[in-house]
Structure formats: C-alpha cells, structure tokens
C-alpha cells in the first residue's frame, strides 16, 4: 500500500490535480477568513492594550466589564461589534509585558487597527511558510511541501485563527524566525565566520521574547532551544519579560505579584473551554494542571538528554522528530481552541526525518482530516470532539513512543 501511494504521487497528473484542488480550497478559505476578520477579530485584544497604554488596569476592567464603556476610546471599539448585533467585553488574559507588544496598533483607531492586524497576520502566514521551508521542512519533497502549506490554509483552524484575530500566527512566526536565526548562528560558527554570531544571538533573544505572546504554545516549543543548548538566550528573553512586568506594575500603580496573578485569574476562567486539551477533557479539573506539569517535565528531560545535537537547518532526523513531539503535545497540555491546530502541518517533519510505516502516515492523515475538516462538518459537536480527541491523543502517544525508540536506538537518551 505504501509503495502504491508513492507511485501514485509520483504521477505528475495526480500531483497537479491534488495541488490544483488544494489551491482552490485554500483560496476560498483565505477569502472567508479575511472576511470574518474584517467583521469580527474579537480576540485581537486591542481594547486591553489600549487600556494599558492609557494607564488603566485592563485586568480590573476584565473583572468588571461594565466599566470599560466609561472610556470613549474603548466605547468606540465595542461599538464596532454592537453595530453587528454582537456583544464584546474585555478579556485581558495576557501578561502586561505581552500586551506591550500590541501598543503600536493602539495608535490607530479600532477599525484601522483591525485591518492592520489582518495584514499583519497575512504577512506572518507567508513568513511561516518561508521559514518552515528553511528549517524543519527543508528536506520535504517540493510538491508535498506545497500541498501541506495549501492544506494548512484550507483547513478550518487557520481560517478561524485569521477570522477571530488570534495571535498564534504572530507567535509561531517569531518562534520559527528564532529557530532560523539559531541555525544561521550554528552555520557561521561551524564555518569559522564568528563576526556576525553576536547579532544572530541577539536576534534569537528578540524573537523568543516576542514569540512568548502565545505562551501556551510557544513555551513548550521553546524546549527546542533547551535541546539546542541556548540557555543564555532563553534566560535573557524571559528576563526581559520579568523586567517589563516590574515596569508595568509601576505604570499601572499595582504590585508585581498582581501583574502575574491577575492575568492568570482572567485566563483560568477559560480552562475548561478549550478544544481537545487536557483542561477541556477533564472539565477544568486541577488534575489537568498536574498532568501538564508531568508531561512538560518529561519533554524537558528529553530535551536535556538530546541537547547539543545538529541544527534544524540540516534537516537532521532528531530535530524533525523532536519538534513534531513538541508540536503535538503543546496543543493539548494547556488551554487551546482548535484554531491553534494549524501548526500541525509541522509534524510532516516527523516523516522527513526518517522513513515511517504506512500506519503512521495513515494516522497522520486521519488526524489532520479530523482536526482540519471533520470538526467543522459536525460543528464541533461533543461526539465529533470525542472522536477527534481520541484519534489525536492516540497519534500523539504513538509518535512520542516512536520518537523515544528512535532516540534510544541511536544511543542518545538512554532508557527513555
């Protein structure tokens, strides 16, 4: 069966028909996503960033949403939704050091800022495709890579991500940019051209600092930099957030502790409202947090045991396998709605790292089909989420076990 599929894909007519079909699907999805974003973009958090820039505590306004309309600038923002018969309220679930990243958009009026964010997300999309090709998916067949990028855009997660104005495109782009800069750093160091390595190291720090915006995704992914032994870059990028949190406390005339606790209180209300994650599975139970910590600990140990292996730009099998494991787990160990799952296309790296059995390929195909399309067909009903969740968890566990075996066989991580 595996050979038959490869031979079928090897026929040019078949490839071109598939790519043509995916192109049409992607174009339709992209247009609809942009239309939805122009009308909604409810998760943009322009209001929270604007309140912060005005020296108004956005977390207090999230606890008492009725007060937000007392401020004309914020009232104008909510008026855009009321014109369409929608209700919007402040949910400042980002730490203040992250809200600072959105301040440039607050210099624009709400509607102009919304369009600027749409354009930004389209640029981030192009950047993600560009960077995936130069890092984790460098070794992928050209047409297969094109098919997966079109599939990403055609899928419901990407369309919804764009439509609600979420920040995963933003954060994932900067994570990949950090990976690419790190790989360039390695290339220069190995070739003896050390002149630009400090600049590249600084670029990694900046990109990591920015990518933490969607920390529920990128903090687990940043274990990749533990694997690459980039401890100074991790510590400095996190340290800048600590400093900015202290500055934010002074700016909002509040305590440093409150600048951490308040956004967590806002976000905790959403713990049971995710798509397929542990919090949604366990209905917000504290057990979900315990399991998340245990899984993170396991991934951290794996990263440390693997640390120092070759860089992502070479397309080596360890990088492709490890990032695939991180991607799959990052989407379910903490709160995520299904619009974040477009990053699953990166798991193609698991298959370019080394030859996999037909069962893994079938499992990946079924998982992608379920997440990208089946959930939408059944309007994310409880039954469809249960089935999709079961498929996703089984595939994730299978990939993790296979990765552990690969690494053990290579003598890299002992008895994992």
N, C-alpha and C positions, 0 to 999 in steps of 0.2 A: 504493500500500500504506500509506504514511504517513497519508494522508487517511482511508483506510478505518479504520485503528486509532483515529484521533482521533474519528471519527464514532461508532465502536463504544463507545469510552469515554464519549462524550457521552450515551449512552443510560443513563438513571438505573437501570433494572433491571439492566443489565450491571454498573455500578459497585457497586451494593448487593450483588449476588451475589458479586462478587470480594471486597469488603470483609468480607462475612459468612464466606466461606471462609477468608480470611486471619485473621480473628478467632479462628475455631475452631483453626486451625493454631498461631497464636501462643499461645493459652491452653494447649493441650496441651504445647507446647514449654516454656512458662514453668513449668508444674507439674512437668514432668520435670526441668527444670533445677534447681528448688528442691529436689526430692527428692534429686538427685545431690549437690547442695551440702551438704545436711544429713548425707549419709552420707560424703562424701569431703572436698571443699575442700582437696585436698592441696597446692595451690600458694599457700595463704594466707600462708605464712611466719611464722605465729605463733611457731613454735619459734625462728627466727632472731632475731626481735625480742625474744622473752623472754630468750634467752641474752644479747643485747646489754644489756638492762635489768638483768640480773644481773651485769654486768661480766665476762661470759665471752665470749671471742672466738668468734663464730659461724662465722668462716671456717676457723679451725683445726678446729672440730667438723665442718665440711663435708669437710675433708680426711681426718679420722679419725672417721668417723660412729659407731663403736662407743662412743666416749667420751660421747656425748650422753646415753645412758641412765644415766649415773652421777649425773645430777642429777634429783631426784624430780619437779620441775615439768615437765621435758622428757620424762621417762619416762611421766608421765601423759598427755601429748599423744600420744606414739607408741602408747600403749596403746589409744587410741580406734580406731586403724587396725588394730591386731593383733586386736581383738575381731571385726573383719570379715574376718579372714584376709588382711590386706594388710600390706605392708612399706612403711614410710615412713622417710626419712632426711633429714637437714638438707642443704639446698642454698641456702646464703646467697649468692645471686648479685646482691644489691643492695648498693649503696654504703651505708656506715653512716649518712650524712645522710638517706638514704631510709628505712632501717629505723626511724629515729627516728619517722617518721610513723605507724608501726603500734603504737608503745608504748602508746597509750590502750587498745588491745584486749588488751594483756597484763595489765591489771589484772583482767580477767575470767578465770575458769578456761577451759581449752581448748574444751569443748563450748559454753559460753555465748558465748565469743568467736566461735566458728564461726557461731552463729545471728545474732550481732550483725553479722558480716560479710555474711551473706546479706541481711539487712535493709538494710544499707548499700548493697549492690550494686543492690537493687531501687530504692532512692531515687536512686542515680546514674543508673539507667536512665530513670526519669521525668524527671530533670534533663536528661539528654542530649536527650530528645525535646523538652522545653520549649525548650532553648537552640538546638537546630537550627532550630526554627521561627522563632526570633527573630534568627537570624544568617544562615547560609549558605543555608538553605532557606526563607527568608521569602517568596520570590516563587513558590514551588511551589504548584500547584493544591491546594486543601484536601484533596480526596479522594485525590489522588495521594500527597500527603504522608502521609496516614493509612495508605495502602496500603503505603508503603515502611517506615514505622515498624513496622507489623504484620509485614511481611516480615522485618525485622531480627530481631525476637523469635522468629519462626517458624523461622529458619534455624539450621542446626547450629552455626555459630560462636558465636552468642550463647548457645545452650543449653549448650555446652561451657564457654564463658567463665564462666558462672554456676556450672556444676556443679563445676569444678575450683578455684573460688575465686580466679581470676586477678585482676589489678589493672588491666586495660585500661579497664574501666568507670569505675573510680576516676579514673584519669589523664585519660581523654578528657573526662569531665565537667568537670574543673578546667581543661583546655585550652579547652573551649567557654565556660566561665564567664569565663576571661581574655579571650577574643575579645569576648564580650558587654560586659564592663566597658570594654574598649578602645573599642568602638563608642559606648557611652554617653559616654565621655570626649570623643570626637570631636563628638558631638551637642551637648554642653554648651559645648564650646569654640567651635563654629561659631555657636551661638545667643547667645554672649556671657555665658553663665552659668558663670563660672570658679570660683565658690565651692567647688564640690564636686569639681573636677578633681583636686586632690591626693589626695583619698580614693580616687577611682577609679583613679588611677595606682598607689597603694599596693595596691589590690585586685588589679590586674593582676600586680604583683610577687608577691604571696602566692599567687595561683592558678598562676602559672608555676612558682614554687618547688615547689608540691605536684605539679603535673602531670608533672614530670620523673621521677616514680616509675617509669613505664613509658617510660624514656628512648629505647628502641629505636623507639618510635612517635612520642613527642611532641617529641623533639629535631628530627627532620626537619620535623614540623608547625610547630614554632616559627619556622621560616623565614618563616612568615606575618607574624610580628612584625618581622622584618627588612624585609619588604615594607612594613609599616606604619610603619617608622622608629621603632620603640620600642626603641632601643638601650639607654637607661638601664635600662628595666625588665628587659631580657634580662640585662644585665650584673649588676644588683643581685641578681636571683633566682638566677643562677648563683653569684655571690659568696657568698651565704648558705650555699650547699652547701659551698663551699670552707672557710668558717669552721667549719661544723659537722663537716666532715671532720677538721679540726685538733683540735676539741674531742673528737671520737670517738677520735682517736689517744691523747689524754691519758687518756680514760676507760678504754680497753682496754689502756693501757700498751704501746703499739706505735708505730711510726713513721707519719708522714703518708703516705709513699710506699706502705707496706704497706696502708693503708686504701684505696688505689686499686688496687694490684696484686692483692691477694688476691681481692676480688670478681670481678675480671676473669678470674682463673685459674679460679674456680669456674664462671663463665658460659661460658668458652671451651670447656669440655667438651661444651657443648650446640650448638656452632657448626654441626655437620653434621646436627642432628636437627630442623630446622625443617620447615615445610610446603612452601612454594613459593619461599622466599627464595633468594638467590644462594649462601649458605653451604650449603644443602641441595642446590642444583643442582650445585655444584662440590665436593660432599663434603668441606666444611671446608677447602678449599684456601685458601692465603693470597691467591690471586688474587681471591677474593670480597671481601676487605677493600680491595684496590686499586680494584676496580670500585665498591665502595660509596663510597669517598672521591671518586672521579671524578664519580659521579652527584651526591653531595652538593655538590661544587664547582659543578657545572652548575646545580643548583637554587638555590644561593646567589647565583650570578651573575644568574640570572633574577629572584630576589627583589630584589636591589640595583637592577637595571635598572628594575624595576616600582615601586620604593619611592615612597611618598607618594601613591598613587592612593586613590580613595574608599573608605569603610569598608564592612565586611561587612553592616552593618545596613541599608544602602540596597539590598542585593541586586544591586549592580552586577556586570557580567559579568566584570570582571577578577578580583574576589575569588572568585567561583564557579569560574572556570576554574582559577585558581592553586591553590586549596585542593584541588581534585579531583586535580590533578597531584601535589601533596604527599602526599595520602592514598594514592594508588595506589603511588607509589614507596616510601613509608615502610614498607609491608608486606613489601617484598621485598629492600631493600638490606641489612638485617641480620636476625638470627635472629627468626623469628616462627612459632609454630604457627598452624594455621588458625583457632583460636578467637579470634584477634585481628581476623579479617577482617570482623566485623560492621560495622566503621566504614565499609565500602564504600558503605553507603547514602548517605553524604555526597556521593558522586560524582554524585548527582542534581543537584547544583548546577551541574555542567558543562552540563546540558541546560536548566536555568532561566536560565543566563547568556545564552544565545542559541539560536536555532533550530538544531538539528543534523539531519544526514541520517538516513534510516532505517537506514543501515548502522551508524552509531554507536549508535543505540538498540537495534538487534538485537545488536550486540557487547556492550553493557552487560547486556542481558537474558540472553544466553548465559553471560557471565562470572559474573553473580550466581547463575544456576541451577546452574552447575558448582561454584562455591565453597560455596554455601549448602546444596545438596542432593545433587548427584551424588557428591561425595567421600564422603558418609555412606552412600549407597546401595551404593557399592563398597568400603566400609570402608577408605577411603584407600589402596587398593592402589597399587602402583607405576604401573600403567597409567593409573589414574584421575588420579593426581597429575601424570603426564606430560602427559596431555591437558588437564587443568585449568590446569596451569602454562603450557602453550603458548598457550591461549586468553587467560589473564591477561596474559602478557607482551606479546602482540600488541595487546591492547586498551590496555594502559598506554602502549606506544610510540605507538600511533595517537592517543591523547588528548594525549600530550605534543607530538607533531608538530603536531597541530591547534591546540593552545594557543599554540605558538610562532608559528604562522602568523597566528593571530588578533591576537597582540600586535604582530607585525611590521607587519601591515596597519594597525594603529592607530597605528603610528609610535612605539611605546613601548620596544621593546627592540632596536632596530637590526637587526643581521643574524643574530640567533639563528635 
